[in-house]
C-alpha cells in the first residue's frame, strides 16, 4: 500500500509507444538509432516475452535520453 510519504516507483523499462511519447520522437527515429548502433541492446533496449528474440521492445528511458543528448550534440554541431 502506498501512502503520501511513500515514493511511487517508476518503471525503468517502458514500451516503444511510451518511449516515443516521453522522448518526443517517432517510432522510426528510435528504430533508425537502434539499427545504426547508436542505441545498443541491454543498455538502451531489450526484447521481452517468450518469442525467441522477436518480442516487442522495451526501452530504458534514462539511458536512451542520455545517449541521444550526447550523440546529437556531437553530430549536430554547425
Phi and psi restraints in degrees (range 20) as a CNS / XPLOR table:
assign (resid 1 and name C) (resid 2 and name N)
       (resid 2 and name CA) (resid 2 and name C) 1.0 -102.0 20.0 2
assign (resid 2 and name N) (resid 2 and name CA)
       (resid 2 and name C) (resid 3 and name N) 1.0 142.0 20.0 2
assign (resid 2 and name C) (resid 3 and name N)
       (resid 3 and name CA) (resid 3 and name C) 1.0 -118.2 20.0 2
assign (resid 3 and name N) (resid 3 and name CA)
       (resid 3 and name C) (resid 4 and name N) 1.0 179.5 20.0 2
assign (resid 3 and name C) (resid 4 and name N)
       (resid 4 and name CA) (resid 4 and name C) 1.0 -64.3 20.0 2
assign (resid 4 and name N) (resid 4 and name CA)
       (resid 4 and name C) (resid 5 and name N) 1.0 -24.6 20.0 2
assign (resid 4 and name C) (resid 5 and name N)
       (resid 5 and name CA) (resid 5 and name C) 1.0 -96.5 20.0 2
assign (resid 5 and name N) (resid 5 and name CA)
       (resid 5 and name C) (resid 6 and name N) 1.0 -8.6 20.0 2
assign (resid 5 and name C) (resid 6 and name N)
       (resid 6 and name CA) (resid 6 and name C) 1.0 -85.9 20.0 2
assign (resid 6 and name N) (resid 6 and name CA)
       (resid 6 and name C) (resid 7 and name N) 1.0 122.0 20.0 2
assign (resid 6 and name C) (resid 7 and name N)
       (resid 7 and name CA) (resid 7 and name C) 1.0 -68.4 20.0 2
assign (resid 7 and name N) (resid 7 and name CA)
       (resid 7 and name C) (resid 8 and name N) 1.0 142.7 20.0 2
assign (resid 7 and name C) (resid 8 and name N)
       (resid 8 and name CA) (resid 8 and name C) 1.0 -77.1 20.0 2
assign (resid 8 and name N) (resid 8 and name CA)
       (resid 8 and name C) (resid 9 and name N) 1.0 138.7 20.0 2
assign (resid 8 and name C) (resid 9 and name N)
       (resid 9 and name CA) (resid 9 and name C) 1.0 -85.8 20.0 2
assign (resid 9 and name N) (resid 9 and name CA)
       (resid 9 and name C) (resid 10 and name N) 1.0 123.7 20.0 2
assign (resid 9 and name C) (resid 10 and name N)
       (resid 10 and name CA) (resid 10 and name C) 1.0 -91.5 20.0 2
assign (resid 10 and name N) (resid 10 and name CA)
       (resid 10 and name C) (resid 11 and name N) 1.0 144.6 20.0 2
assign (resid 10 and name C) (resid 11 and name N)
       (resid 11 and name CA) (resid 11 and name C) 1.0 -73.3 20.0 2
assign (resid 11 and name N) (resid 11 and name CA)
       (resid 11 and name C) (resid 12 and name N) 1.0 140.7 20.0 2
assign (resid 11 and name C) (resid 12 and name N)
       (resid 12 and name CA) (resid 12 and name C) 1.0 -84.1 20.0 2
assign (resid 12 and name N) (resid 12 and name CA)
       (resid 12 and name C) (resid 13 and name N) 1.0 -43.1 20.0 2
assign (resid 12 and name C) (resid 13 and name N)
       (resid 13 and name CA) (resid 13 and name C) 1.0 -101.3 20.0 2
assign (resid 13 and name N) (resid 13 and name CA)
       (resid 13 and name C) (resid 14 and name N) 1.0 129.1 20.0 2
assign (resid 13 and name C) (resid 14 and name N)
       (resid 14 and name CA) (resid 14 and name C) 1.0 -126.2 20.0 2
assign (resid 14 and name N) (resid 14 and name CA)
       (resid 14 and name C) (resid 15 and name N) 1.0 165.3 20.0 2
assign (resid 14 and name C) (resid 15 and name N)
       (resid 15 and name CA) (resid 15 and name C) 1.0 -71.3 20.0 2
assign (resid 15 and name N) (resid 15 and name CA)
       (resid 15 and name C) (resid 16 and name N) 1.0 167.8 20.0 2
assign (resid 15 and name C) (resid 16 and name N)
       (resid 16 and name CA) (resid 16 and name C) 1.0 -61.4 20.0 2
assign (resid 16 and name N) (resid 16 and name CA)
       (resid 16 and name C) (resid 17 and name N) 1.0 -43.5 20.0 2
assign (resid 16 and name C) (resid 17 and name N)
       (resid 17 and name CA) (resid 17 and name C) 1.0 -60.2 20.0 2
assign (resid 17 and name N) (resid 17 and name CA)
       (resid 17 and name C) (resid 18 and name N) 1.0 -45.0 20.0 2
assign (resid 17 and name C) (resid 18 and name N)
       (resid 18 and name CA) (resid 18 and name C) 1.0 -65.4 20.0 2
assign (resid 18 and name N) (resid 18 and name CA)
       (resid 18 and name C) (resid 19 and name N) 1.0 -38.9 20.0 2
assign (resid 18 and name C) (resid 19 and name N)
       (resid 19 and name CA) (resid 19 and name C) 1.0 -64.5 20.0 2
assign (resid 19 and name N) (resid 19 and name CA)
       (resid 19 and name C) (resid 20 and name N) 1.0 -43.4 20.0 2
assign (resid 19 and name C) (resid 20 and name N)
       (resid 20 and name CA) (resid 20 and name C) 1.0 -60.4 20.0 2
assign (resid 20 and name N) (resid 20 and name CA)
       (resid 20 and name C) (resid 21 and name N) 1.0 -44.0 20.0 2
assign (resid 20 and name C) (resid 21 and name N)
       (resid 21 and name CA) (resid 21 and name C) 1.0 -64.6 20.0 2
assign (resid 21 and name N) (resid 21 and name CA)
       (resid 21 and name C) (resid 22 and name N) 1.0 -47.8 20.0 2
assign (resid 21 and name C) (resid 22 and name N)
       (resid 22 and name CA) (resid 22 and name C) 1.0 -65.9 20.0 2
assign (resid 22 and name N) (resid 22 and name CA)
       (resid 22 and name C) (resid 23 and name N) 1.0 -36.5 20.0 2
assign (resid 22 and name C) (resid 23 and name N)
       (resid 23 and name CA) (resid 23 and name C) 1.0 -91.4 20.0 2
assign (resid 23 and name N) (resid 23 and name CA)
       (resid 23 and name C) (resid 24 and name N) 1.0 -13.4 20.0 2
assign (resid 23 and name C) (resid 24 and name N)
       (resid 24 and name CA) (resid 24 and name C) 1.0 69.8 20.0 2
assign (resid 24 and name N) (resid 24 and name CA)
       (resid 24 and name C) (resid 25 and name N) 1.0 39.3 20.0 2
assign (resid 24 and name C) (resid 25 and name N)
       (resid 25 and name CA) (resid 25 and name C) 1.0 -138.1 20.0 2
assign (resid 25 and name N) (resid 25 and name CA)
       (resid 25 and name C) (resid 26 and name N) 1.0 165.6 20.0 2
assign (resid 25 and name C) (resid 26 and name N)
       (resid 26 and name CA) (resid 26 and name C) 1.0 -84.6 20.0 2
assign (resid 26 and name N) (resid 26 and name CA)
       (resid 26 and name C) (resid 27 and name N) 1.0 165.2 20.0 2
assign (resid 26 and name C) (resid 27 and name N)
       (resid 27 and name CA) (resid 27 and name C) 1.0 -60.0 20.0 2
assign (resid 27 and name N) (resid 27 and name CA)
       (resid 27 and name C) (resid 28 and name N) 1.0 -38.8 20.0 2
assign (resid 27 and name C) (resid 28 and name N)
       (resid 28 and name CA) (resid 28 and name C) 1.0 -65.4 20.0 2
assign (resid 28 and name N) (resid 28 and name CA)
       (resid 28 and name C) (resid 29 and name N) 1.0 -37.2 20.0 2
assign (resid 28 and name C) (resid 29 and name N)
       (resid 29 and name CA) (resid 29 and name C) 1.0 -64.4 20.0 2
assign (resid 29 and name N) (resid 29 and name CA)
       (resid 29 and name C) (resid 30 and name N) 1.0 -45.9 20.0 2
assign (resid 29 and name C) (resid 30 and name N)
       (resid 30 and name CA) (resid 30 and name C) 1.0 -60.0 20.0 2
assign (resid 30 and name N) (resid 30 and name CA)
       (resid 30 and name C) (resid 31 and name N) 1.0 -42.3 20.0 2
assign (resid 30 and name C) (resid 31 and name N)
       (resid 31 and name CA) (resid 31 and name C) 1.0 -61.7 20.0 2
assign (resid 31 and name N) (resid 31 and name CA)
       (resid 31 and name C) (resid 32 and name N) 1.0 -45.6 20.0 2
assign (resid 31 and name C) (resid 32 and name N)
       (resid 32 and name CA) (resid 32 and name C) 1.0 -64.3 20.0 2
assign (resid 32 and name N) (resid 32 and name CA)
       (resid 32 and name C) (resid 33 and name N) 1.0 -40.8 20.0 2
assign (resid 32 and name C) (resid 33 and name N)
       (resid 33 and name CA) (resid 33 and name C) 1.0 -63.3 20.0 2
assign (resid 33 and name N) (resid 33 and name CA)
       (resid 33 and name C) (resid 34 and name N) 1.0 -36.3 20.0 2
assign (resid 33 and name C) (resid 34 and name N)
       (resid 34 and name CA) (resid 34 and name C) 1.0 -69.6 20.0 2
assign (resid 34 and name N) (resid 34 and name CA)
       (resid 34 and name C) (resid 35 and name N) 1.0 -46.6 20.0 2
assign (resid 34 and name C) (resid 35 and name N)
       (resid 35 and name CA) (resid 35 and name C) 1.0 -67.0 20.0 2
assign (resid 35 and name N) (resid 35 and name CA)
       (resid 35 and name C) (resid 36 and name N) 1.0 -30.3 20.0 2
assign (resid 35 and name C) (resid 36 and name N)
       (resid 36 and name CA) (resid 36 and name C) 1.0 -82.1 20.0 2
assign (resid 36 and name N) (resid 36 and name CA)
       (resid 36 and name C) (resid 37 and name N) 1.0 -4.5 20.0 2
assign (resid 36 and name C) (resid 37 and name N)
       (resid 37 and name CA) (resid 37 and name C) 1.0 86.2 20.0 2
assign (resid 37 and name N) (resid 37 and name CA)
       (resid 37 and name C) (resid 38 and name N) 1.0 5.6 20.0 2
assign (resid 37 and name C) (resid 38 and name N)
       (resid 38 and name CA) (resid 38 and name C) 1.0 -68.1 20.0 2
assign (resid 38 and name N) (resid 38 and name CA)
       (resid 38 and name C) (resid 39 and name N) 1.0 -41.1 20.0 2
assign (resid 38 and name C) (resid 39 and name N)
       (resid 39 and name CA) (resid 39 and name C) 1.0 -105.1 20.0 2
assign (resid 39 and name N) (resid 39 and name CA)
       (resid 39 and name C) (resid 40 and name N) 1.0 130.6 20.0 2
assign (resid 39 and name C) (resid 40 and name N)
       (resid 40 and name CA) (resid 40 and name C) 1.0 -113.2 20.0 2
assign (resid 40 and name N) (resid 40 and name CA)
       (resid 40 and name C) (resid 41 and name N) 1.0 149.8 20.0 2
assign (resid 40 and name C) (resid 41 and name N)
       (resid 41 and name CA) (resid 41 and name C) 1.0 -66.1 20.0 2
assign (resid 41 and name N) (resid 41 and name CA)
       (resid 41 and name C) (resid 42 and name N) 1.0 144.4 20.0 2
assign (resid 41 and name C) (resid 42 and name N)
       (resid 42 and name CA) (resid 42 and name C) 1.0 89.7 20.0 2
assign (resid 42 and name N) (resid 42 and name CA)
       (resid 42 and name C) (resid 43 and name N) 1.0 -38.2 20.0 2
assign (resid 42 and name C) (resid 43 and name N)
       (resid 43 and name CA) (resid 43 and name C) 1.0 -95.3 20.0 2
assign (resid 43 and name N) (resid 43 and name CA)
       (resid 43 and name C) (resid 44 and name N) 1.0 -47.2 20.0 2
assign (resid 43 and name C) (resid 44 and name N)
       (resid 44 and name CA) (resid 44 and name C) 1.0 -103.8 20.0 2
assign (resid 44 and name N) (resid 44 and name CA)
       (resid 44 and name C) (resid 45 and name N) 1.0 -32.4 20.0 2
assign (resid 44 and name C) (resid 45 and name N)
       (resid 45 and name CA) (resid 45 and name C) 1.0 -148.1 20.0 2
assign (resid 45 and name N) (resid 45 and name CA)
       (resid 45 and name C) (resid 46 and name N) 1.0 162.4 20.0 2
assign (resid 45 and name C) (resid 46 and name N)
       (resid 46 and name CA) (resid 46 and name C) 1.0 -151.9 20.0 2
assign (resid 46 and name N) (resid 46 and name CA)
       (resid 46 and name C) (resid 47 and name N) 1.0 157.7 20.0 2
assign (resid 46 and name C) (resid 47 and name N)
       (resid 47 and name CA) (resid 47 and name C) 1.0 -93.9 20.0 2
assign (resid 47 and name N) (resid 47 and name CA)
       (resid 47 and name C) (resid 48 and name N) 1.0 146.2 20.0 2
assign (resid 47 and name C) (resid 48 and name N)
       (resid 48 and name CA) (resid 48 and name C) 1.0 -132.3 20.0 2
assign (resid 48 and name N) (resid 48 and name CA)
       (resid 48 and name C) (resid 49 and name N) 1.0 156.7 20.0 2
assign (resid 48 and name C) (resid 49 and name N)
       (resid 49 and name CA) (resid 49 and name C) 1.0 99.2 20.0 2
assign (resid 49 and name N) (resid 49 and name CA)
       (resid 49 and name C) (resid 50 and name N) 1.0 164.7 20.0 2
assign (resid 49 and name C) (resid 50 and name N)
       (resid 50 and name CA) (resid 50 and name C) 1.0 -94.6 20.0 2
assign (resid 50 and name N) (resid 50 and name CA)
       (resid 50 and name C) (resid 51 and name N) 1.0 70.3 20.0 2
assign (resid 50 and name C) (resid 51 and name N)
       (resid 51 and name CA) (resid 51 and name C) 1.0 -126.4 20.0 2
assign (resid 51 and name N) (resid 51 and name CA)
       (resid 51 and name C) (resid 52 and name N) 1.0 27.2 20.0 2
assign (resid 51 and name C) (resid 52 and name N)
       (resid 52 and name CA) (resid 52 and name C) 1.0 51.0 20.0 2
assign (resid 52 and name N) (resid 52 and name CA)
       (resid 52 and name C) (resid 53 and name N) 1.0 51.9 20.0 2
assign (resid 52 and name C) (resid 53 and name N)
       (resid 53 and name CA) (resid 53 and name C) 1.0 80.9 20.0 2
assign (resid 53 and name N) (resid 53 and name CA)
       (resid 53 and name C) (resid 54 and name N) 1.0 7.4 20.0 2
assign (resid 53 and name C) (resid 54 and name N)
       (resid 54 and name CA) (resid 54 and name C) 1.0 -120.5 20.0 2
assign (resid 54 and name N) (resid 54 and name CA)
       (resid 54 and name C) (resid 55 and name N) 1.0 18.9 20.0 2
assign (resid 54 and name C) (resid 55 and name N)
       (resid 55 and name CA) (resid 55 and name C) 1.0 -76.7 20.0 2
assign (resid 55 and name N) (resid 55 and name CA)
       (resid 55 and name C) (resid 56 and name N) 1.0 172.8 20.0 2
assign (resid 55 and name C) (resid 56 and name N)
       (resid 56 and name CA) (resid 56 and name C) 1.0 -64.3 20.0 2
assign (resid 56 and name N) (resid 56 and name CA)
       (resid 56 and name C) (resid 57 and name N) 1.0 155.3 20.0 2
assign (resid 56 and name C) (resid 57 and name N)
       (resid 57 and name CA) (resid 57 and name C) 1.0 -87.3 20.0 2
assign (resid 57 and name N) (resid 57 and name CA)
       (resid 57 and name C) (resid 58 and name N) 1.0 149.5 20.0 2
assign (resid 57 and name C) (resid 58 and name N)
       (resid 58 and name CA) (resid 58 and name C) 1.0 -121.1 20.0 2
assign (resid 58 and name N) (resid 58 and name CA)
       (resid 58 and name C) (resid 59 and name N) 1.0 148.7 20.0 2
assign (resid 58 and name C) (resid 59 and name N)
       (resid 59 and name CA) (resid 59 and name C) 1.0 -121.4 20.0 2
assign (resid 59 and name N) (resid 59 and name CA)
       (resid 59 and name C) (resid 60 and name N) 1.0 140.6 20.0 2
assign (resid 59 and name C) (resid 60 and name N)
       (resid 60 and name CA) (resid 60 and name C) 1.0 -94.1 20.0 2
assign (resid 60 and name N) (resid 60 and name CA)
       (resid 60 and name C) (resid 61 and name N) 1.0 99.1 20.0 2
assign (resid 60 and name C) (resid 61 and name N)
       (resid 61 and name CA) (resid 61 and name C) 1.0 -56.7 20.0 2
assign (resid 61 and name N) (resid 61 and name CA)
       (resid 61 and name C) (resid 62 and name N) 1.0 -45.4 20.0 2
assign (resid 61 and name C) (resid 62 and name N)
       (resid 62 and name CA) (resid 62 and name C) 1.0 -61.2 20.0 2
assign (resid 62 and name N) (resid 62 and name CA)
       (resid 62 and name C) (resid 63 and name N) 1.0 -46.2 20.0 2
assign (resid 62 and name C) (resid 63 and name N)
       (resid 63 and name CA) (resid 63 and name C) 1.0 -67.0 20.0 2
assign (resid 63 and name N) (resid 63 and name CA)
       (resid 63 and name C) (resid 64 and name N) 1.0 -41.5 20.0 2
assign (resid 63 and name C) (resid 64 and name N)
       (resid 64 and name CA) (resid 64 and name C) 1.0 -63.0 20.0 2
assign (resid 64 and name N) (resid 64 and name CA)
       (resid 64 and name C) (resid 65 and name N) 1.0 -47.4 20.0 2
assign (resid 64 and name C) (resid 65 and name N)
       (resid 65 and name CA) (resid 65 and name C) 1.0 -62.2 20.0 2
assign (resid 65 and name N) (resid 65 and name CA)
       (resid 65 and name C) (resid 66 and name N) 1.0 -42.8 20.0 2
assign (resid 65 and name C) (resid 66 and name N)
       (resid 66 and name CA) (resid 66 and name C) 1.0 -63.1 20.0 2
assign (resid 66 and name N) (resid 66 and name CA)
       (resid 66 and name C) (resid 67 and name N) 1.0 -42.6 20.0 2
assign (resid 66 and name C) (resid 67 and name N)
       (resid 67 and name CA) (resid 67 and name C) 1.0 -69.1 20.0 2
assign (resid 67 and name N) (resid 67 and name CA)
       (resid 67 and name C) (resid 68 and name N) 1.0 -43.9 20.0 2
assign (resid 67 and name C) (resid 68 and name N)
       (resid 68 and name CA) (resid 68 and name C) 1.0 -63.8 20.0 2
assign (resid 68 and name N) (resid 68 and name CA)
       (resid 68 and name C) (resid 69 and name N) 1.0 -41.2 20.0 2
assign (resid 68 and name C) (resid 69 and name N)
       (resid 69 and name CA) (resid 69 and name C) 1.0 -60.6 20.0 2
assign (resid 69 and name N) (resid 69 and name CA)
       (resid 69 and name C) (resid 70 and name N) 1.0 -48.2 20.0 2
assign (resid 69 and name C) (resid 70 and name N)
       (resid 70 and name CA) (resid 70 and name C) 1.0 -66.1 20.0 2
assign (resid 70 and name N) (resid 70 and name CA)
       (resid 70 and name C) (resid 71 and name N) 1.0 -40.6 20.0 2
assign (resid 70 and name C) (resid 71 and name N)
       (resid 71 and name CA) (resid 71 and name C) 1.0 -65.5 20.0 2
assign (resid 71 and name N) (resid 71 and name CA)
       (resid 71 and name C) (resid 72 and name N) 1.0 -45.8 20.0 2
assign (resid 71 and name C) (resid 72 and name N)
       (resid 72 and name CA) (resid 72 and name C) 1.0 -67.1 20.0 2
assign (resid 72 and name N) (resid 72 and name CA)
       (resid 72 and name C) (resid 73 and name N) 1.0 -34.0 20.0 2
assign (resid 72 and name C) (resid 73 and name N)
       (resid 73 and name CA) (resid 73 and name C) 1.0 -63.7 20.0 2
assign (resid 73 and name N) (resid 73 and name CA)
       (resid 73 and name C) (resid 74 and name N) 1.0 -39.9 20.0 2
assign (resid 73 and name C) (resid 74 and name N)
       (resid 74 and name CA) (resid 74 and name C) 1.0 -72.6 20.0 2
assign (resid 74 and name N) (resid 74 and name CA)
       (resid 74 and name C) (resid 75 and name N) 1.0 -37.3 20.0 2
assign (resid 74 and name C) (resid 75 and name N)
       (resid 75 and name CA) (resid 75 and name C) 1.0 -95.7 20.0 2
assign (resid 75 and name N) (resid 75 and name CA)
       (resid 75 and name C) (resid 76 and name N) 1.0 -9.8 20.0 2
assign (resid 75 and name C) (resid 76 and name N)
       (resid 76 and name CA) (resid 76 and name C) 1.0 -110.3 20.0 2
assign (resid 76 and name N) (resid 76 and name CA)
       (resid 76 and name C) (resid 77 and name N) 1.0 15.4 20.0 2
assign (resid 76 and name C) (resid 77 and name N)
       (resid 77 and name CA) (resid 77 and name C) 1.0 -65.7 20.0 2
assign (resid 77 and name N) (resid 77 and name CA)
       (resid 77 and name C) (resid 78 and name N) 1.0 139.5 20.0 2
